Amino acid sequence: TAHDGTRRRVLLKLSGEAFAGGGGLGVDPDVVHAIAREIATVVRAGTEVAVVIGGGNFFRGAELQVRGMDRARSDYMGMLGTVMNCLALQDFLIKEGIETRVQTAITMGQVAEPYLPLRAVRHLEKGRVVIFGAGMGMPYFSTDTTAVQRALEIHAEVLLMGKNGVDGVYDSDPRTNAGAVKFDSLDYAEVISRDLKVADLTAITLCKDNGLPILVFELLAEGNIARAVKGEKIGTLISQ
Ligand code: UDP
């Protein structure tokens, strides 16, 4: 972290749902373009940015399982969906003039590099954005857990968790409860004991065990990625 509070290296987790825009399914290029512009701004200002993108705009393994599919196979479908989001973001980052590499946990040499943590760090040091695709390559995990694992492995200072349509963590669902109260900060134990819907328990536990702070914030509000990177008081900060 610099003297003014600006983060030096961050892991940005983007929800797949956000990529769909109003459509719910697939990729809305206007949304991806807007996100790419914001990422480009912070990269130009000198922050190293790695990205993990979800795949909820295509498939979620657990939802396909309910519809009768084998869980592991549908999780692989979910992971492949995240790669399409990665390529969309890569495209718009390149259009912004930002060098970008996609690294996937399932190898697919024609479209991406394999996940190589040391190489990812080298890319970051050179000012390239690194986008991690295909989750961790393992069924039964989420991209939230992936984001925590990647953040730890590349030594990101913070996990910036961009949400779609909610500006932090609340004591109840603000979409259904008008009286829901937002937390400015929380500790991991509270997130777990109150069963707050920040990320899945595996992801939160991994953060807690390793002391990785998470900032939950509204992704699509203009300028928010830069605010999060600068350490401004937005969203909800979860730490020890
Ligand atoms: N997934 C998986 N292993 C991983 C990461 C993701 O099996 O390491 C699958 C899982 O089926 C998940 C889907 O990919 O539902 C899409 O990811 P996620 O639900 O985390 O996306 P988000 O909700 O963030 O858009």
Boltz pocket constraint, residues with backbone or C-beta under 6 A from the ligand:
constraints:
  - pocket:
      binder: B
      contacts: [[A, 14], [A, 15], [A, 16], [A, 17], [A, 53], [A, 54], [A, 55], [A, 56], [A, 57], [A, 59], [A, 60], [A, 61], [A, 62], [A, 74], [A, 75], [A, 76], [A, 77], [A, 78], [A, 79], [A, 82], [A, 134], [A, 135], [A, 136], [A, 137], [A, 138], [A, 139], [A, 140], [A, 141], [A, 142], [A, 143], [A, 144], [A, 146]]
      max_distance: 6.0
